[in-house]
Each structure stands twice: as structure tokens, then as C-alpha cells.
Amino acid sequence: MGEENKNYSMTTVLASKTITTLMESLHLTEQQKIQATTTALELSTSSTLYKCDQISLAKYCLHSVKYGFTRPDCIYPVPYNNYVQAQLGYRGFRELAMRSGLYRQIDAVEVLDCDKLHRDRITGSIIVEFEEDVAKSENAKTIGYYAYAIDKQGELLASVYWSKAKCEEHGRQYSQSYNSVWGKQFSKMAMKTVLKQLLGQLPSTPEIQDAIKQDQIVYGGENEEDTYKDNPYNNEPKYTDIEVENETVDSVEEQPKEETKKEDLSPGEFLKKIGYDVK
């Protein structure tokens, strides 16, 4: 599966017809093209991703840059059987939702055993009355996760509450390695899950729908289709067997590693070579 592409230098891949065609089809700005190119060159030598198919990695960089996220933990790449899988983080979904202008507030939080849960009998929405006494909440235990959306008029638009037990059941059923993913980042995975469930019930935008579709896609190599091996689109989400440190691209920063392929050119030299004016 794309074995030969892993050995190509990223500079060669970025200049290939496959990637230049994709770059144009995504209608990226010149700044986005530069950012995607620079990121691809950097990640191609990381200790986590350097063994991945380079076309797959380049595809990830081109698709992820179009969202213009303000934080690195909004979306991040993870290796998947020598390919690259896109993972949208909890903060990525929240940023896109707030950017849409459809909501005054949207978020996901932990619910503690000192908080009180109420159900609106008419709408069926769960309302959480959070304990304000810091002393009472300091040693309280997490009992669930709550995602909510407030409309522009300040009214509760919709909410989703899952108990911790339900989140655990979901993780065990849909994660290939519950212990290494949910076990180490349980709260973030649970908050992402309830927020994603909430977004599926709310007015949305093409950008949010595209992000939901891109979440957990595995980018193929040369002449290969992109696939949803863990999470077929429109099915319940599965999470890949990957340990992600703090849900950030910092988790793939360069570390001492086995023999790695050196790039033919530096990032700045390559950008100049393909026609970008780098100042």
C-alpha cells in the first residue's frame, strides 16, 4: 500500500502532479499553500511520522490548513499503518462552531457528582446546575460529560449529556485500543464525543460538515483512495489505536530516531524553487 512513496523525499512529493493538482483543487490561498508546504517538510522528519507514506502526509497538510485553526491541538496527524490519519480535536470542533456565528456559546464540560442534573420535560434537554462552591467541587468525582449550545438570544438551543459509564461503553465498543487512547485521554475523548453528537443535531455550516467528514479519514498514497478504516462516514465513530500526547501536533515533534531521509533542500530553498516569494 504505497510502500514506494514512503521513500520519496517530501520535496519530490510536493512537486508531484498528484499534490500540485490537489493543492489547486482545494482553492488554497498563497499563504495557505506556503503554510501547508512548510508543515509537510517539518512533519516528514518527525520521529512519529517520517515512516509514513509521504503523499498521505502531504494530503493531510493540504486538507488541514484550509480550516485556519488558531491552535495546533484543533487538528493533528496520527500514523495509521504507515499512513496518516486526520484527527479533529475537541477544540477544533468548538472553534468551527463558534466561528460559524450561529451560536453565542457552544462547549463541552465535565459534570461532577456535586452538580445537579435537570431534564426539561417539554424539550427533553438536560440542564446542568453547576456547583459554585469551589470547596465542594475540588474533590468531587466526574460522573458525566455535557455538551451544550446557547443561541444568539441567550437561550439553550440543545444539549447532550452522557454519563461516564455511557462514555466508557462507547469507547470500549468503538475504540480498537480503549486502554491506550481513552484510558490516557479519557476526558478529552469524551468531550469530543458529546460535542460531535451535539453538532449532529444543530444548524450547521458546510465547513463544520466538511470537518466532521474529515475527522479520522486515512489519506491514501499515490493512486489510492482516502478511506475511513476506523470510522466509516455516517457510522458511529471509532478511535484509532494511537497515543496522542495532549492532543497536539507537539506530540510528533522531532526526536532522535533511526536513519531518516534528509530533505534535498531546506524549507526556504524549496519554497523559492517552486515559485513562492519567501521573505
KELO-661963 format. One line per field, with one value per residue (C-alpha): y negated, z, x negated; residue number from 1. Coordinates in nm, 3 decimals. Layout:
Y: (Y, ...)
Z: (Z, ...)
X: (X, ...)
n: (NUM, ...)
END
This chain:
Y: (0.000, -0.290, -0.138, -0.308, -0.655, -0.635, -0.659, -0.968, -1.293, -1.534, -1.791, -1.545, -1.464, -1.830, -1.893, -1.588, -1.618, -1.442, -1.703, -2.012, -1.913, -1.861, -2.193, -2.375, -2.183, -2.289, -2.658, -2.740, -3.092, -3.152, -3.183, -2.853, -2.684, -2.809, -2.701, -2.353, -2.309, -2.419, -2.195, -1.895, -1.944, -1.970, -1.672, -1.449, -1.428, -1.386, -1.072, -0.975, -1.043, -1.008, -0.644, -0.727, -0.744, -1.093, -1.154, -1.064, -1.312, -1.586, -1.531, -1.575, -1.902, -2.043, -1.945, -2.057, -2.402, -2.506, -2.536, -2.809, -2.677, -2.901, -2.619, -2.309, -2.081, -2.159, -1.904, -1.674, -1.386, -1.036, -0.740, -0.463, -0.153, -0.369, -0.623, -0.945, -0.982, -1.320, -1.362, -1.661, -1.757, -1.878, -2.232, -2.208, -2.129, -2.404, -2.663, -2.589, -2.606, -2.942, -3.076, -2.996, -3.277, -3.051, -3.032, -3.263, -2.979, -2.612, -2.388, -2.055, -2.015, -1.756, -1.706, -1.637, -1.445, -1.772, -1.921, -1.880, -1.746, -1.853, -1.748, -1.985, -1.777, -1.967, -1.978, -1.678, -1.882, -1.815, -2.121, -2.114, -2.329, -2.355, -2.374, -2.717, -2.631, -2.562, -2.370, -2.125, -2.069, -2.046, -1.678, -1.582, -1.292, -1.316, -1.145, -1.251, -1.490, -1.768, -1.949, -2.249, -2.524, -2.870, -3.058, -3.424, -3.527, -3.358, -3.060, -2.696, -2.563, -2.200, -1.983, -1.633, -1.460, -1.123, -0.955, -0.850, -0.489, -0.555, -0.721, -0.423, -0.182, -0.388, -0.394, -0.020, 0.057, -0.177, -0.206, 0.055, -0.013, -0.160, -0.144, -0.333, -0.606, -0.662, -0.538, -0.814, -1.097, -0.996, -1.340, -1.492, -1.196, -1.203, -1.578, -1.543, -1.264, -1.453, -1.773, -1.584, -1.426, -1.774, -1.919, -1.645, -1.787, -2.156, -2.400, -2.371, -2.513, -2.347, -2.397, -2.209, -1.931, -1.902, -1.883, -1.606, -1.419, -1.472, -1.357, -1.021, -0.989, -0.794, -0.961, -0.720, -0.725, -0.754, -0.638, -0.526, -0.640, -0.806, -0.573, -0.557, -0.242, -0.320, -0.545, -0.496, -0.828, -0.834, -0.541, -0.557, -0.685, -0.453, -0.591, -0.472, -0.287, -0.585, -0.751, -1.127, -1.343, -1.634, -1.625, -1.841, -1.829, -1.879, -1.504, -1.442, -1.683, -1.564, -1.334, -1.126, -0.845, -0.573, -0.658, -0.920, -1.056, -1.403, -1.655, -1.760, -2.127, -2.335, -2.453, -2.805, -2.683, -2.452, -2.724, -2.953, -2.673, -2.619, -2.989, -3.131, -3.463, -3.385, -3.691)
Z: (0.000, -0.129, 0.004, -0.260, -0.172, 0.182, 0.047, -0.165, -0.019, 0.073, -0.167, -0.453, -0.334, -0.301, -0.659, -0.790, -1.012, -0.752, -0.485, -0.706, -0.857, -0.512, -0.397, -0.677, -0.637, -0.272, -0.375, -0.108, -0.072, -0.141, 0.233, 0.297, 0.030, 0.194, 0.538, 0.416, 0.234, 0.533, 0.770, 0.538, 0.523, 0.901, 0.979, 0.723, 0.951, 1.282, 1.483, 1.464, 1.100, 0.898, 0.815, 0.684, 0.315, 0.212, -0.025, 0.254, 0.483, 0.219, 0.167, 0.539, 0.543, 0.246, 0.384, 0.741, 0.654, 0.488, 0.826, 0.950, 1.306, 1.567, 1.782, 1.696, 1.903, 1.690, 1.432, 1.429, 1.227, 1.364, 1.197, 1.085, 0.932, 0.768, 0.650, 0.805, 0.969, 1.049, 1.399, 1.480, 1.843, 2.077, 2.042, 1.663, 1.656, 1.908, 1.713, 1.390, 1.566, 1.729, 1.403, 1.225, 1.407, 1.471, 1.846, 2.133, 2.312, 2.249, 2.461, 2.638, 3.005, 3.278, 3.516, 3.881, 4.146, 4.331, 4.027, 3.977, 3.661, 3.544, 3.241, 3.063, 3.029, 2.719, 2.516, 2.673, 2.708, 3.003, 3.209, 3.449, 3.760, 3.835, 4.193, 4.257, 4.582, 4.487, 4.809, 4.726, 4.367, 4.440, 4.538, 4.352, 4.106, 3.739, 3.666, 3.305, 3.017, 2.895, 2.560, 2.515, 2.266, 2.351, 2.069, 1.979, 2.211, 2.509, 2.524, 2.548, 2.194, 2.256, 2.486, 2.514, 2.839, 2.860, 3.186, 3.237, 3.214, 2.875, 2.752, 2.875, 2.697, 2.379, 2.398, 2.457, 2.170, 1.910, 2.005, 1.880, 2.185, 2.462, 2.722, 2.525, 2.381, 2.603, 2.907, 2.880, 2.734, 2.856, 2.933, 2.602, 2.404, 2.596, 2.546, 2.176, 2.151, 2.317, 2.128, 1.798, 1.892, 1.966, 1.636, 1.456, 1.599, 1.532, 1.241, 1.073, 0.800, 0.506, 0.692, 1.000, 0.787, 0.598, 0.927, 1.056, 0.733, 0.750, 1.111, 1.122, 0.747, 0.643, 0.346, 0.077, -0.119, -0.494, -0.690, -0.365, -0.226, 0.112, 0.349, 0.685, 0.829, 1.190, 1.131, 0.811, 0.746, 0.884, 1.114, 1.486, 1.550, 1.623, 1.754, 1.625, 1.835, 1.878, 2.188, 2.144, 2.396, 2.495, 2.160, 1.991, 1.699, 1.958, 2.015, 1.684, 1.737, 1.611, 1.843, 1.797, 1.563, 1.336, 0.996, 0.845, 0.495, 0.473, 0.256, -0.061, 0.015, 0.320, 0.354, 0.244, -0.055, -0.166, -0.144, -0.359, -0.607, -0.668, -0.711, -0.370, -0.262, 0.089, 0.279)
X: (0.000, -0.206, -0.529, -0.741, -0.613, -0.747, -1.100, -1.043, -1.171, -0.894, -1.036, -0.979, -0.627, -0.526, -0.634, -0.446, -0.139, 0.077, 0.008, -0.004, 0.332, 0.482, 0.342, 0.519, 0.847, 0.872, 0.853, 0.597, 0.463, 0.094, 0.032, 0.211, 0.002, -0.316, -0.196, -0.096, -0.426, -0.633, -0.435, -0.476, -0.851, -0.872, -0.649, -0.818, -1.124, -0.937, -1.004, -0.636, -0.555, -0.874, -0.799, -0.451, -0.368, -0.480, -0.189, 0.051, -0.124, -0.120, 0.253, 0.312, 0.122, 0.316, 0.657, 0.590, 0.457, 0.785, 0.959, 0.727, 0.725, 0.565, 0.425, 0.220, 0.446, 0.753, 0.643, 0.343, 0.194, 0.151, -0.020, 0.212, 0.048, -0.221, 0.037, 0.162, 0.499, 0.657, 0.794, 1.014, 0.976, 1.249, 1.116, 1.127, 1.498, 1.567, 1.366, 1.551, 1.887, 1.811, 1.668, 1.995, 2.173, 2.473, 2.424, 2.347, 2.173, 2.104, 1.886, 1.842, 1.756, 1.720, 2.014, 1.926, 2.118, 2.181, 2.360, 2.735, 2.899, 3.245, 3.446, 3.680, 3.997, 4.106, 3.787, 3.615, 3.295, 3.067, 2.983, 2.689, 2.684, 2.314, 2.194, 2.046, 1.873, 1.512, 1.450, 1.731, 1.618, 1.247, 1.255, 1.571, 1.574, 1.664, 1.996, 2.055, 1.997, 2.222, 2.222, 2.449, 2.525, 2.663, 2.837, 2.784, 3.067, 2.903, 3.140, 3.037, 3.065, 2.974, 2.766, 2.626, 2.543, 2.371, 2.287, 1.927, 2.044, 2.204, 1.884, 1.682, 1.916, 1.891, 1.512, 1.483, 1.720, 1.574, 1.206, 0.962, 0.748, 0.959, 0.683, 0.417, 0.642, 0.944, 0.756, 0.496, 0.705, 1.049, 1.193, 1.084, 1.214, 1.542, 1.587, 1.512, 1.770, 2.056, 1.974, 1.973, 2.307, 2.445, 2.324, 2.513, 2.837, 2.774, 2.789, 2.452, 2.229, 2.051, 1.723, 1.845, 1.991, 1.662, 1.468, 1.695, 1.633, 1.255, 1.233, 1.050, 1.005, 0.694, 0.528, 0.416, 0.092, 0.032, 0.341, 0.508, 0.841, 0.881, 1.068, 1.244, 1.091, 1.183, 1.481, 1.685, 1.859, 2.215, 2.138, 2.067, 1.713, 1.424, 1.099, 0.767, 0.513, 0.283, 0.146, 0.173, -0.007, 0.218, 0.398, 0.137, -0.100, -0.374, -0.338, -0.510, -0.797, -1.131, -1.323, -1.640, -1.545, -1.670, -1.811, -1.587, -1.573, -1.723, -1.547, -1.721, -1.651, -1.572, -1.208, -1.304, -1.506, -1.225, -0.960, -1.174, -1.231, -0.861, -0.795, -0.698, -0.841, -0.968, -1.079)
n: (1, 2, 3, 4, 5, 6, 7, 8, 9, 10, 11, 12, 13, 14, 15, 16, 17, 18, 19, 20, 21, 22, 23, 24, 25, 26, 27, 28, 29, 30, 31, 32, 33, 34, 35, 36, 37, 38, 39, 40, 41, 42, 43, 44, 45, 46, 47, 48, 49, 50, 51, 52, 53, 54, 55, 56, 57, 58, 59, 60, 61, 62, 63, 64, 65, 66, 67, 68, 69, 70, 71, 72, 73, 74, 75, 76, 77, 78, 79, 80, 81, 82, 83, 84, 85, 86, 87, 88, 89, 90, 91, 92, 93, 94, 95, 96, 97, 98, 99, 100, 101, 102, 103, 104, 105, 106, 107, 108, 109, 110, 111, 112, 113, 114, 115, 116, 117, 118, 119, 120, 121, 122, 123, 124, 125, 126, 127, 128, 129, 130, 131, 132, 133, 134, 135, 136, 137, 138, 139, 140, 141, 142, 143, 144, 145, 146, 147, 148, 149, 150, 151, 152, 153, 154, 155, 156, 157, 158, 159, 160, 161, 162, 163, 164, 165, 166, 167, 168, 169, 170, 171, 172, 173, 174, 175, 176, 177, 178, 179, 180, 181, 182, 183, 184, 185, 186, 187, 188, 189, 190, 191, 192, 193, 194, 195, 196, 197, 198, 199, 200, 201, 202, 203, 204, 205, 206, 207, 208, 209, 210, 211, 212, 213, 214, 215, 216, 217, 218, 219, 220, 221, 222, 223, 224, 225, 226, 227, 228, 229, 230, 231, 232, 233, 234, 235, 236, 237, 238, 239, 240, 241, 242, 243, 244, 245, 246, 247, 248, 249, 250, 251, 252, 253, 254, 255, 256, 257, 258, 259, 260, 261, 262, 263, 264, 265, 266, 267, 268, 269, 270, 271, 272, 273, 274, 275, 276, 277, 278, 279)
END
